[in-house]
């Protein structure tokens, strides 16, 4: 792999420092990005038949690994 992206690199550093995965991602308004969309497809198959609250919780957990801002989480949920 030649590049993982700035948000992913920061999340990996946060994970190495002991952050929980759901707290490893960037939370700032200027840190919204498209990283989640690159890995959403497998999650959609997992959450397809789940209740809405469970789909949102799973989406938030996965998105927050690299993109934890509420705007990113909401966009990821709508996309999913």
N, CA, C and O atoms as a Maestro MAE file, in Angstrom:
{
 s_m_m2io_version
 :::
 2.0.0
}

f_m_ct {
 s_m_title
 :::
 protein
 m_atom[320] {
  # First column is atom index #
  i_m_mmod_type
  r_m_x_coord
  r_m_y_coord
  r_m_z_coord
  i_m_residue_number
  s_m_chain_name
  s_m_pdb_residue_name
  s_m_pdb_atom_name
  i_m_atomic_number
  :::
  1 25 0.847 -1.163 0.000 1 A "UNK " " N  " 7
  2 3 0.000 0.000 0.000 1 A "UNK " " CA " 6
  3 2 0.896 1.230 0.000 1 A "UNK " " C  " 6
  4 15 1.861 1.288 0.762 1 A "UNK " " O  " 8
  5 25 0.596 2.206 -0.836 2 A "UNK " " N  " 7
  6 3 1.435 3.389 -0.924 2 A "UNK " " CA " 6
  7 2 0.910 4.549 -0.100 2 A "UNK " " C  " 6
  8 15 1.670 5.464 0.216 2 A "UNK " " O  " 8
  9 25 -0.368 4.538 0.258 3 A "UNK " " N  " 7
  10 3 -0.913 5.651 1.024 3 A "UNK " " CA " 6
  11 2 -2.218 5.221 1.679 3 A "UNK " " C  " 6
  12 15 -3.057 4.567 1.060 3 A "UNK " " O  " 8
  13 25 -2.371 5.601 2.945 4 A "UNK " " N  " 7
  14 3 -3.608 5.277 3.647 4 A "UNK " " CA " 6
  15 2 -4.448 6.517 3.901 4 A "UNK " " C  " 6
  16 15 -5.559 6.400 4.419 4 A "UNK " " O  " 8
  17 25 -3.964 7.687 3.558 5 A "UNK " " N  " 7
  18 3 -4.696 8.922 3.787 5 A "UNK " " CA " 6
  19 2 -4.376 9.505 5.158 5 A "UNK " " C  " 6
  20 15 -4.014 8.781 6.086 5 A "UNK " " O  " 8
  21 25 -4.512 10.806 5.270 6 A "UNK " " N  " 7
  22 3 -4.157 11.504 6.502 6 A "UNK " " CA " 6
  23 2 -5.045 11.105 7.675 6 A "UNK " " C  " 6
  24 15 -4.547 10.899 8.782 6 A "UNK " " O  " 8
  25 25 -6.356 10.993 7.448 7 A "UNK " " N  " 7
  26 3 -7.272 10.630 8.535 7 A "UNK " " CA " 6
  27 2 -7.011 9.219 9.033 7 A "UNK " " C  " 6
  28 15 -7.040 8.964 10.237 7 A "UNK " " O  " 8
  29 25 -6.759 8.309 8.112 8 A "UNK " " N  " 7
  30 3 -6.481 6.936 8.501 8 A "UNK " " CA " 6
  31 2 -5.158 6.842 9.251 8 A "UNK " " C  " 6
  32 15 -5.055 6.120 10.242 8 A "UNK " " O  " 8
  33 25 -4.152 7.567 8.785 9 A "UNK " " N  " 7
  34 3 -2.862 7.566 9.475 9 A "UNK " " CA " 6
  35 2 -3.009 8.101 10.897 9 A "UNK " " C  " 6
  36 15 -2.427 7.555 11.835 9 A "UNK " " O  " 8
  37 25 -3.790 9.177 11.055 10 A "UNK " " N  " 7
  38 3 -4.013 9.722 12.396 10 A "UNK " " CA " 6
  39 2 -4.773 8.727 13.268 10 A "UNK " " C  " 6
  40 15 -4.438 8.554 14.440 10 A "UNK " " O  " 8
  41 25 -5.791 8.073 12.711 11 A "UNK " " N  " 7
  42 3 -6.552 7.087 13.465 11 A "UNK " " CA " 6
  43 2 -5.656 5.934 13.918 11 A "UNK " " C  " 6
  44 15 -5.789 5.448 15.041 11 A "UNK " " O  " 8
  45 25 -4.759 5.502 13.058 12 A "UNK " " N  " 7
  46 3 -3.833 4.423 13.424 12 A "UNK " " CA " 6
  47 2 -2.927 4.872 14.567 12 A "UNK " " C  " 6
  48 15 -2.679 4.110 15.501 12 A "UNK " " O  " 8
  49 25 -2.435 6.104 14.494 13 A "UNK " " N  " 7
  50 3 -1.617 6.627 15.601 13 A "UNK " " CA " 6
  51 2 -2.425 6.670 16.900 13 A "UNK " " C  " 6
  52 15 -1.918 6.318 17.965 13 A "UNK " " O  " 8
  53 25 -3.687 7.106 16.805 14 A "UNK " " N  " 7
  54 3 -4.543 7.155 17.988 14 A "UNK " " CA " 6
  55 2 -4.785 5.756 18.551 14 A "UNK " " C  " 6
  56 15 -4.776 5.567 19.767 14 A "UNK " " O  " 8
  57 25 -4.999 4.787 17.681 15 A "UNK " " N  " 7
  58 3 -5.188 3.406 18.122 15 A "UNK " " CA " 6
  59 2 -3.936 2.879 18.818 15 A "UNK " " C  " 6
  60 15 -4.019 2.229 19.860 15 A "UNK " " O  " 8
  61 25 -2.774 3.166 18.229 16 A "UNK " " N  " 7
  62 3 -1.511 2.735 18.839 16 A "UNK " " CA " 6
  63 2 -1.313 3.364 20.206 16 A "UNK " " C  " 6
  64 15 -0.683 2.774 21.084 16 A "UNK " " O  " 8
  65 25 -1.855 4.574 20.388 17 A "UNK " " N  " 7
  66 3 -1.721 5.281 21.668 17 A "UNK " " CA " 6
  67 2 -2.749 4.802 22.688 17 A "UNK " " C  " 6
  68 15 -2.753 5.259 23.831 17 A "UNK " " O  " 8
  69 25 -3.626 3.876 22.273 18 A "UNK " " N  " 7
  70 3 -4.568 3.287 23.217 18 A "UNK " " CA " 6
  71 2 -6.014 3.728 23.063 18 A "UNK " " C  " 6
  72 15 -6.855 3.332 23.870 18 A "UNK " " O  " 8
  73 25 -6.336 4.536 22.056 19 A "UNK " " N  " 7
  74 3 -7.717 4.973 21.855 19 A "UNK " " CA " 6
  75 2 -8.593 3.798 21.446 19 A "UNK " " C  " 6
  76 15 -8.153 2.906 20.721 19 A "UNK " " O  " 8
  77 25 -9.823 3.805 21.912 20 A "UNK " " N  " 7
  78 3 -10.800 2.812 21.458 20 A "UNK " " CA " 6
  79 2 -11.118 3.109 19.991 20 A "UNK " " C  " 6
  80 15 -11.111 4.274 19.596 20 A "UNK " " O  " 8
  81 25 -11.396 2.090 19.175 21 A "UNK " " N  " 7
  82 3 -11.645 2.322 17.755 21 A "UNK " " CA " 6
  83 2 -12.705 3.391 17.481 21 A "UNK " " C  " 6
  84 15 -12.542 4.207 16.574 21 A "UNK " " O  " 8
  85 25 -13.784 3.391 18.257 22 A "UNK " " N  " 7
  86 3 -14.851 4.371 18.010 22 A "UNK " " CA " 6
  87 2 -14.453 5.796 18.400 22 A "UNK " " C  " 6
  88 15 -15.180 6.745 18.106 22 A "UNK " " O  " 8
  89 25 -13.309 5.950 19.057 23 A "UNK " " N  " 7
  90 3 -12.817 7.272 19.432 23 A "UNK " " CA " 6
  91 2 -11.532 7.658 18.702 23 A "UNK " " C  " 6
  92 15 -10.943 8.698 18.994 23 A "UNK " " O  " 8
  93 25 -11.099 6.833 17.764 24 A "UNK " " N  " 7
  94 3 -9.822 7.061 17.093 24 A "UNK " " CA " 6
  95 2 -9.897 8.087 15.979 24 A "UNK " " C  " 6
  96 15 -8.886 8.698 15.633 24 A "UNK " " O  " 8
  97 25 -11.078 8.285 15.412 25 A "UNK " " N  " 7
  98 3 -11.212 9.161 14.266 25 A "UNK " " CA " 6
  99 2 -11.248 10.632 14.609 25 A "UNK " " C  " 6
  100 15 -11.376 11.012 15.773 25 A "UNK " " O  " 8
  101 25 -11.133 11.450 13.589 26 A "UNK " " N  " 7
  102 3 -11.152 12.904 13.738 26 A "UNK " " CA " 6
  103 2 -12.571 13.374 14.035 26 A "UNK " " C  " 6
  104 15 -13.535 12.882 13.449 26 A "UNK " " O  " 8
  105 25 -12.687 14.325 14.944 27 A "UNK " " N  " 7
  106 3 -13.989 14.837 15.354 27 A "UNK " " CA " 6
  107 2 -14.275 16.251 14.845 27 A "UNK " " C  " 6
  108 15 -15.414 16.708 14.941 27 A "UNK " " O  " 8
  109 25 -13.301 16.938 14.320 28 A "UNK " " N  " 7
  110 3 -13.459 18.335 13.927 28 A "UNK " " CA " 6
  111 2 -14.302 18.538 12.686 28 A "UNK " " C  " 6
  112 15 -14.353 17.679 11.805 28 A "UNK " " O  " 8
  113 25 -14.964 19.688 12.625 29 A "UNK " " N  " 7
  114 3 -15.815 20.023 11.479 29 A "UNK " " CA " 6
  115 2 -15.011 20.059 10.180 29 A "UNK " " C  " 6
  116 15 -15.542 19.741 9.115 29 A "UNK " " O  " 8
  117 25 -13.771 20.433 10.257 30 A "UNK " " N  " 7
  118 3 -12.932 20.493 9.058 30 A "UNK " " CA " 6
  119 2 -12.271 19.161 8.734 30 A "UNK " " C  " 6
  120 15 -11.446 19.081 7.824 30 A "UNK " " O  " 8
  121 25 -12.621 18.140 9.455 31 A "UNK " " N  " 7
  122 3 -12.036 16.818 9.241 31 A "UNK " " CA " 6
  123 2 -13.027 15.838 8.617 31 A "UNK " " C  " 6
  124 15 -12.752 14.640 8.551 31 A "UNK " " O  " 8
  125 25 -14.171 16.331 8.160 32 A "UNK " " N  " 7
  126 3 -15.110 15.463 7.460 32 A "UNK " " CA " 6
  127 2 -14.455 15.024 6.160 32 A "UNK " " C  " 6
  128 15 -13.762 15.808 5.511 32 A "UNK " " O  " 8
  129 25 -14.669 13.799 5.790 33 A "UNK " " N  " 7
  130 3 -14.019 13.299 4.586 33 A "UNK " " CA " 6
  131 2 -14.785 12.161 3.962 33 A "UNK " " C  " 6
  132 15 -15.919 11.875 4.346 33 A "UNK " " O  " 8
  133 25 -14.171 11.520 3.011 34 A "UNK " " N  " 7
  134 3 -14.829 10.448 2.270 34 A "UNK " " CA " 6
  135 2 -14.284 9.064 2.622 34 A "UNK " " C  " 6
  136 15 -14.648 8.078 1.980 34 A "UNK " " O  " 8
  137 25 -13.433 8.978 3.612 35 A "UNK " " N  " 7
  138 3 -12.804 7.706 3.939 35 A "UNK " " CA " 6
  139 2 -13.784 6.588 4.241 35 A "UNK " " C  " 6
  140 15 -13.548 5.437 3.876 35 A "UNK " " O  " 8
  141 25 -14.863 6.914 4.895 36 A "UNK " " N  " 7
  142 3 -15.850 5.886 5.226 36 A "UNK " " CA " 6
  143 2 -16.431 5.262 3.972 36 A "UNK " " C  " 6
  144 15 -16.644 4.051 3.921 36 A "UNK " " O  " 8
  145 25 -16.688 6.073 2.967 37 A "UNK " " N  " 7
  146 3 -17.323 5.554 1.756 37 A "UNK " " CA " 6
  147 2 -16.474 4.494 1.067 37 A "UNK " " C  " 6
  148 15 -16.988 3.680 0.299 37 A "UNK " " O  " 8
  149 25 -15.184 4.508 1.342 38 A "UNK " " N  " 7
  150 3 -14.305 3.523 0.718 38 A "UNK " " CA " 6
  151 2 -14.460 2.141 1.344 38 A "UNK " " C  " 6
  152 15 -14.003 1.148 0.777 38 A "UNK " " O  " 8
  153 25 -15.098 2.071 2.502 39 A "UNK " " N  " 7
  154 3 -15.235 0.765 3.152 39 A "UNK " " CA " 6
  155 2 -16.661 0.440 3.568 39 A "UNK " " C  " 6
  156 15 -16.862 -0.457 4.387 39 A "UNK " " O  " 8
  157 25 -17.658 1.138 3.034 40 A "UNK " " N  " 7
  158 3 -19.039 0.984 3.463 40 A "UNK " " CA " 6
  159 2 -19.714 -0.274 2.914 40 A "UNK " " C  " 6
  160 15 -20.570 -0.841 3.593 40 A "UNK " " O  " 8
  161 25 -19.370 -0.716 1.744 41 A "UNK " " N  " 7
  162 3 -20.099 -1.804 1.099 41 A "UNK " " CA " 6
  163 2 -20.265 -3.039 1.986 41 A "UNK " " C  " 6
  164 15 -21.384 -3.537 2.104 41 A "UNK " " O  " 8
  165 25 -19.221 -3.550 2.606 42 A "UNK " " N  " 7
  166 3 -19.421 -4.741 3.450 42 A "UNK " " CA " 6
  167 2 -20.373 -4.495 4.616 42 A "UNK " " C  " 6
  168 15 -21.134 -5.388 4.987 42 A "UNK " " O  " 8
  169 25 -20.343 -3.295 5.200 43 A "UNK " " N  " 7
  170 3 -21.229 -3.008 6.328 43 A "UNK " " CA " 6
  171 2 -22.691 -3.025 5.897 43 A "UNK " " C  " 6
  172 15 -23.551 -3.491 6.645 43 A "UNK " " O  " 8
  173 25 -22.977 -2.528 4.716 44 A "UNK " " N  " 7
  174 3 -24.356 -2.487 4.235 44 A "UNK " " CA " 6
  175 2 -24.971 -3.884 4.232 44 A "UNK " " C  " 6
  176 15 -26.136 -4.046 4.597 44 A "UNK " " O  " 8
  177 25 -24.211 -4.883 3.830 45 A "UNK " " N  " 7
  178 3 -24.732 -6.250 3.825 45 A "UNK " " CA " 6
  179 2 -24.988 -6.745 5.245 45 A "UNK " " C  " 6
  180 15 -25.927 -7.509 5.470 45 A "UNK " " O  " 8
  181 25 -24.183 -6.330 6.187 46 A "UNK " " N  " 7
  182 3 -24.326 -6.747 7.576 46 A "UNK " " CA " 6
  183 2 -25.533 -6.099 8.247 46 A "UNK " " C  " 6
  184 15 -26.213 -6.745 9.045 46 A "UNK " " O  " 8
  185 25 -25.811 -4.829 7.937 47 A "UNK " " N  " 7
  186 3 -26.858 -4.093 8.648 47 A "UNK " " CA " 6
  187 2 -28.191 -4.047 7.909 47 A "UNK " " C  " 6
  188 15 -29.156 -3.500 8.442 47 A "UNK " " O  " 8
  189 25 -28.276 -4.586 6.730 48 A "UNK " " N  " 7
  190 3 -29.450 -4.418 5.870 48 A "UNK " " CA " 6
  191 2 -30.768 -4.767 6.547 48 A "UNK " " C  " 6
  192 15 -31.754 -4.054 6.361 48 A "UNK " " O  " 8
  193 25 -30.812 -5.827 7.317 49 A "UNK " " N  " 7
  194 3 -32.082 -6.256 7.911 49 A "UNK " " CA " 6
  195 2 -32.188 -5.920 9.402 49 A "UNK " " C  " 6
  196 15 -33.043 -6.461 10.103 49 A "UNK " " O  " 8
  197 25 -31.332 -5.041 9.873 50 A "UNK " " N  " 7
  198 3 -31.344 -4.643 11.285 50 A "UNK " " CA " 6
  199 2 -32.316 -3.480 11.488 50 A "UNK " " C  " 6
  200 15 -32.612 -2.753 10.539 50 A "UNK " " O  " 8
  201 25 -32.814 -3.297 12.709 51 A "UNK " " N  " 7
  202 3 -33.640 -2.120 13.001 51 A "UNK " " CA " 6
  203 2 -32.827 -0.834 12.804 51 A "UNK " " C  " 6
  204 15 -31.598 -0.848 12.873 51 A "UNK " " O  " 8
  205 25 -33.525 0.262 12.563 52 A "UNK " " N  " 7
  206 3 -32.848 1.530 12.245 52 A "UNK " " CA " 6
  207 2 -31.847 1.946 13.316 52 A "UNK " " C  " 6
  208 15 -30.741 2.371 12.984 52 A "UNK " " O  " 8
  209 25 -32.201 1.836 14.570 53 A "UNK " " N  " 7
  210 3 -31.290 2.252 15.649 53 A "UNK " " CA " 6
  211 2 -30.009 1.424 15.635 53 A "UNK " " C  " 6
  212 15 -28.920 1.946 15.875 53 A "UNK " " O  " 8
  213 25 -30.144 0.149 15.356 54 A "UNK " " N  " 7
  214 3 -28.968 -0.722 15.290 54 A "UNK " " CA " 6
  215 2 -28.119 -0.412 14.060 54 A "UNK " " C  " 6
  216 15 -26.891 -0.454 14.124 54 A "UNK " " O  " 8
  217 25 -28.773 -0.099 12.937 55 A "UNK " " N  " 7
  218 3 -28.034 0.292 11.725 55 A "UNK " " CA " 6
  219 2 -27.248 1.568 11.985 55 A "UNK " " C  " 6
  220 15 -26.089 1.683 11.586 55 A "UNK " " O  " 8
  221 25 -27.886 2.532 12.663 56 A "UNK " " N  " 7
  222 3 -27.190 3.780 12.956 56 A "UNK " " CA " 6
  223 2 -26.010 3.537 13.884 56 A "UNK " " C  " 6
  224 15 -24.923 4.067 13.651 56 A "UNK " " O  " 8
  225 25 -26.203 2.750 14.924 57 A "UNK " " N  " 7
  226 3 -25.119 2.482 15.869 57 A "UNK " " CA " 6
  227 2 -23.934 1.816 15.178 57 A "UNK " " C  " 6
  228 15 -22.786 2.184 15.428 57 A "UNK " " O  " 8
  229 25 -24.200 0.850 14.318 58 A "UNK " " N  " 7
  230 3 -23.122 0.163 13.599 58 A "UNK " " CA " 6
  231 2 -22.421 1.130 12.648 58 A "UNK " " C  " 6
  232 15 -21.194 1.132 12.551 58 A "UNK " " O  " 8
  233 25 -23.199 1.945 11.952 59 A "UNK " " N  " 7
  234 3 -22.619 2.926 11.033 59 A "UNK " " CA " 6
  235 2 -21.747 3.911 11.794 59 A "UNK " " C  " 6
  236 15 -20.644 4.234 11.354 59 A "UNK " " O  " 8
  237 25 -22.233 4.387 12.929 60 A "UNK " " N  " 7
  238 3 -21.464 5.347 13.738 60 A "UNK " " CA " 6
  239 2 -20.156 4.732 14.203 60 A "UNK " " C  " 6
  240 15 -19.109 5.377 14.146 60 A "UNK " " O  " 8
  241 25 -20.208 3.494 14.659 61 A "UNK " " N  " 7
  242 3 -18.997 2.824 15.135 61 A "UNK " " CA " 6
  243 2 -17.967 2.706 14.023 61 A "UNK " " C  " 6
  244 15 -16.794 3.019 14.227 61 A "UNK " " O  " 8
  245 25 -18.392 2.260 12.858 62 A "UNK " " N  " 7
  246 3 -17.456 2.064 11.751 62 A "UNK " " CA " 6
  247 2 -16.953 3.406 11.220 62 A "UNK " " C  " 6
  248 15 -15.758 3.559 10.970 62 A "UNK " " O  " 8
  249 25 -17.836 4.365 11.047 63 A "UNK " " N  " 7
  250 3 -17.419 5.679 10.557 63 A "UNK " " CA " 6
  251 2 -16.430 6.337 11.506 63 A "UNK " " C  " 6
  252 15 -15.455 6.949 11.070 63 A "UNK " " O  " 8
  253 25 -16.683 6.210 12.797 64 A "UNK " " N  " 7
  254 3 -15.875 6.900 13.802 64 A "UNK " " CA " 6
  255 2 -14.448 6.392 13.908 64 A "UNK " " C  " 6
  256 15 -13.606 7.031 14.538 64 A "UNK " " O  " 8
  257 25 -14.173 5.264 13.304 65 A "UNK " " N  " 7
  258 3 -12.794 4.772 13.313 65 A "UNK " " CA " 6
  259 2 -11.874 5.811 12.676 65 A "UNK " " C  " 6
  260 15 -10.748 6.007 13.134 65 A "UNK " " O  " 8
  261 25 -12.351 6.478 11.617 66 A "UNK " " N  " 7
  262 3 -11.537 7.514 10.978 66 A "UNK " " CA " 6
  263 2 -12.253 8.853 10.870 66 A "UNK " " C  " 6
  264 15 -11.588 9.889 10.839 66 A "UNK " " O  " 8
  265 25 -13.569 8.874 10.811 67 A "UNK " " N  " 7
  266 3 -14.342 10.100 10.605 67 A "UNK " " CA " 6
  267 2 -15.485 10.140 11.620 67 A "UNK " " C  " 6
  268 15 -16.576 9.631 11.361 67 A "UNK " " O  " 8
  269 25 -15.222 10.751 12.777 68 A "UNK " " N  " 7
  270 3 -16.153 10.695 13.896 68 A "UNK " " CA " 6
  271 2 -17.053 11.922 14.030 68 A "UNK " " C  " 6
  272 15 -17.938 11.936 14.885 68 A "UNK " " O  " 8
  273 25 -16.853 12.930 13.222 69 A "UNK " " N  " 7
  274 3 -17.701 14.117 13.326 69 A "UNK " " CA " 6
  275 2 -19.146 13.742 12.997 69 A "UNK " " C  " 6
  276 15 -19.390 12.885 12.148 69 A "UNK " " O  " 8
  277 25 -20.095 14.382 13.667 70 A "UNK " " N  " 7
  278 3 -21.501 14.083 13.457 70 A "UNK " " CA " 6
  279 2 -21.939 14.201 12.018 70 A "UNK " " C  " 6
  280 15 -22.786 13.431 11.567 70 A "UNK " " O  " 8
  281 25 -21.373 15.162 11.276 71 A "UNK " " N  " 7
  282 3 -21.708 15.300 9.864 71 A "UNK " " CA " 6
  283 2 -21.284 14.094 9.053 71 A "UNK " " C  " 6
  284 15 -22.015 13.631 8.178 71 A "UNK " " O  " 8
  285 25 -20.094 13.589 9.350 72 A "UNK " " N  " 7
  286 3 -19.611 12.391 8.653 72 A "UNK " " CA " 6
  287 2 -20.480 11.187 8.995 72 A "UNK " " C  " 6
  288 15 -20.848 10.412 8.112 72 A "UNK " " O  " 8
  289 25 -20.805 11.033 10.267 73 A "UNK " " N  " 7
  290 3 -21.616 9.898 10.698 73 A "UNK " " CA " 6
  291 2 -23.001 9.951 10.031 73 A "UNK " " C  " 6
  292 15 -23.490 8.939 9.531 73 A "UNK " " O  " 8
  293 25 -23.624 11.132 10.028 74 A "UNK " " N  " 7
  294 3 -24.934 11.273 9.403 74 A "UNK " " CA " 6
  295 2 -24.887 10.964 7.911 74 A "UNK " " C  " 6
  296 15 -25.747 10.256 7.388 74 A "UNK " " O  " 8
  297 25 -23.873 11.502 7.228 75 A "UNK " " N  " 7
  298 3 -23.754 11.239 5.791 75 A "UNK " " CA " 6
  299 2 -23.553 9.753 5.521 75 A "UNK " " C  " 6
  300 15 -24.119 9.200 4.578 75 A "UNK " " O  " 8
  301 25 -22.750 9.119 6.351 76 A "UNK " " N  " 7
  302 3 -22.501 7.682 6.182 76 A "UNK " " CA " 6
  303 2 -23.770 6.880 6.406 76 A "UNK " " C  " 6
  304 15 -24.032 5.914 5.691 76 A "UNK " " O  " 8
  305 25 -24.563 7.280 7.402 77 A "UNK " " N  " 7
  306 3 -25.816 6.568 7.669 77 A "UNK " " CA " 6
  307 2 -26.783 6.710 6.507 77 A "UNK " " C  " 6
  308 15 -27.397 5.731 6.085 77 A "UNK " " O  " 8
  309 25 -26.921 7.914 5.993 78 A "UNK " " N  " 7
  310 3 -27.816 8.141 4.848 78 A "UNK " " CA " 6
  311 2 -27.334 7.346 3.642 78 A "UNK " " C  " 6
  312 15 -28.134 6.712 2.953 78 A "UNK " " O  " 8
  313 25 -26.041 7.377 3.389 79 A "UNK " " N  " 7
  314 3 -25.468 6.641 2.267 79 A "UNK " " CA " 6
  315 2 -25.694 5.136 2.419 79 A "UNK " " C  " 6
  316 15 -26.002 4.442 1.450 79 A "UNK " " O  " 8
  317 25 -25.538 4.649 3.636 80 A "UNK " " N  " 7
  318 3 -25.686 3.207 3.886 80 A "UNK " " CA " 6
  319 2 -27.101 2.760 3.688 80 A "UNK " " C  " 6
  320 15 -27.406 1.579 3.856 80 A "UNK " " O  " 8
  :::
 }
 m_bond[319] {
  # First column is bond index #
  i_m_from
  i_m_to
  i_m_order
  :::
  1 1 2 1
  2 2 3 1
  3 3 4 2
  4 3 5 1
  5 5 6 1
  6 6 7 1
  7 7 8 2
  8 7 9 1
  9 9 10 1
  10 10 11 1
  11 11 12 2
  12 11 13 1
  13 13 14 1
  14 14 15 1
  15 15 16 2
  16 15 17 1
  17 17 18 1
  18 18 19 1
  19 19 20 2
  20 19 21 1
  21 21 22 1
  22 22 23 1
  23 23 24 2
  24 23 25 1
  25 25 26 1
  26 26 27 1
  27 27 28 2
  28 27 29 1
  29 29 30 1
  30 30 31 1
  31 31 32 2
  32 31 33 1
  33 33 34 1
  34 34 35 1
  35 35 36 2
  36 35 37 1
  37 37 38 1
  38 38 39 1
  39 39 40 2
  40 39 41 1
  41 41 42 1
  42 42 43 1
  43 43 44 2
  44 43 45 1
  45 45 46 1
  46 46 47 1
  47 47 48 2
  48 47 49 1
  49 49 50 1
  50 50 51 1
  51 51 52 2
  52 51 53 1
  53 53 54 1
  54 54 55 1
  55 55 56 2
  56 55 57 1
  57 57 58 1
  58 58 59 1
  59 59 60 2
  60 59 61 1
  61 61 62 1
  62 62 63 1
  63 63 64 2
  64 63 65 1
  65 65 66 1
  66 66 67 1
  67 67 68 2
  68 67 69 1
  69 69 70 1
  70 70 71 1
  71 71 72 2
  72 71 73 1
  73 73 74 1
  74 74 75 1
  75 75 76 2
  76 75 77 1
  77 77 78 1
  78 78 79 1
  79 79 80 2
  80 79 81 1
  81 81 82 1
  82 82 83 1
  83 83 84 2
  84 83 85 1
  85 85 86 1
  86 86 87 1
  87 87 88 2
  88 87 89 1
  89 89 90 1
  90 90 91 1
  91 91 92 2
  92 91 93 1
  93 93 94 1
  94 94 95 1
  95 95 96 2
  96 95 97 1
  97 97 98 1
  98 98 99 1
  99 99 100 2
  100 99 101 1
  101 101 102 1
  102 102 103 1
  103 103 104 2
  104 103 105 1
  105 105 106 1
  106 106 107 1
  107 107 108 2
  108 107 109 1
  109 109 110 1
  110 110 111 1
  111 111 112 2
  112 111 113 1
  113 113 114 1
  114 114 115 1
  115 115 116 2
  116 115 117 1
  117 117 118 1
  118 118 119 1
  119 119 120 2
  120 119 121 1
  121 121 122 1
  122 122 123 1
  123 123 124 2
  124 123 125 1
  125 125 126 1
  126 126 127 1
  127 127 128 2
  128 127 129 1
  129 129 130 1
  130 130 131 1
  131 131 132 2
  132 131 133 1
  133 133 134 1
  134 134 135 1
  135 135 136 2
  136 135 137 1
  137 137 138 1
  138 138 139 1
  139 139 140 2
  140 139 141 1
  141 141 142 1
  142 142 143 1
  143 143 144 2
  144 143 145 1
  145 145 146 1
  146 146 147 1
  147 147 148 2
  148 147 149 1
  149 149 150 1
  150 150 151 1
  151 151 152 2
  152 151 153 1
  153 153 154 1
  154 154 155 1
  155 155 156 2
  156 155 157 1
  157 157 158 1
  158 158 159 1
  159 159 160 2
  160 159 161 1
  161 161 162 1
  162 162 163 1
  163 163 164 2
  164 163 165 1
  165 165 166 1
  166 166 167 1
  167 167 168 2
  168 167 169 1
  169 169 170 1
  170 170 171 1
  171 171 172 2
  172 171 173 1
  173 173 174 1
  174 174 175 1
  175 175 176 2
  176 175 177 1
  177 177 178 1
  178 178 179 1
  179 179 180 2
  180 179 181 1
  181 181 182 1
  182 182 183 1
  183 183 184 2
  184 183 185 1
  185 185 186 1
  186 186 187 1
  187 187 188 2
  188 187 189 1
  189 189 190 1
  190 190 191 1
  191 191 192 2
  192 191 193 1
  193 193 194 1
  194 194 195 1
  195 195 196 2
  196 195 197 1
  197 197 198 1
  198 198 199 1
  199 199 200 2
  200 199 201 1
  201 201 202 1
  202 202 203 1
  203 203 204 2
  204 203 205 1
  205 205 206 1
  206 206 207 1
  207 207 208 2
  208 207 209 1
  209 209 210 1
  210 210 211 1
  211 211 212 2
  212 211 213 1
  213 213 214 1
  214 214 215 1
  215 215 216 2
  216 215 217 1
  217 217 218 1
  218 218 219 1
  219 219 220 2
  220 219 221 1
  221 221 222 1
  222 222 223 1
  223 223 224 2
  224 223 225 1
  225 225 226 1
  226 226 227 1
  227 227 228 2
  228 227 229 1
  229 229 230 1
  230 230 231 1
  231 231 232 2
  232 231 233 1
  233 233 234 1
  234 234 235 1
  235 235 236 2
  236 235 237 1
  237 237 238 1
  238 238 239 1
  239 239 240 2
  240 239 241 1
  241 241 242 1
  242 242 243 1
  243 243 244 2
  244 243 245 1
  245 245 246 1
  246 246 247 1
  247 247 248 2
  248 247 249 1
  249 249 250 1
  250 250 251 1
  251 251 252 2
  252 251 253 1
  253 253 254 1
  254 254 255 1
  255 255 256 2
  256 255 257 1
  257 257 258 1
  258 258 259 1
  259 259 260 2
  260 259 261 1
  261 261 262 1
  262 262 263 1
  263 263 264 2
  264 263 265 1
  265 265 266 1
  266 266 267 1
  267 267 268 2
  268 267 269 1
  269 269 270 1
  270 270 271 1
  271 271 272 2
  272 271 273 1
  273 273 274 1
  274 274 275 1
  275 275 276 2
  276 275 277 1
  277 277 278 1
  278 278 279 1
  279 279 280 2
  280 279 281 1
  281 281 282 1
  282 282 283 1
  283 283 284 2
  284 283 285 1
  285 285 286 1
  286 286 287 1
  287 287 288 2
  288 287 289 1
  289 289 290 1
  290 290 291 1
  291 291 292 2
  292 291 293 1
  293 293 294 1
  294 294 295 1
  295 295 296 2
  296 295 297 1
  297 297 298 1
  298 298 299 1
  299 299 300 2
  300 299 301 1
  301 301 302 1
  302 302 303 1
  303 303 304 2
  304 303 305 1
  305 305 306 1
  306 306 307 1
  307 307 308 2
  308 307 309 1
  309 309 310 1
  310 310 311 1
  311 311 312 2
  312 311 313 1
  313 313 314 1
  314 314 315 1
  315 315 316 2
  316 315 317 1
  317 317 318 1
  318 318 319 1
  319 319 320 2
  :::
 }
}
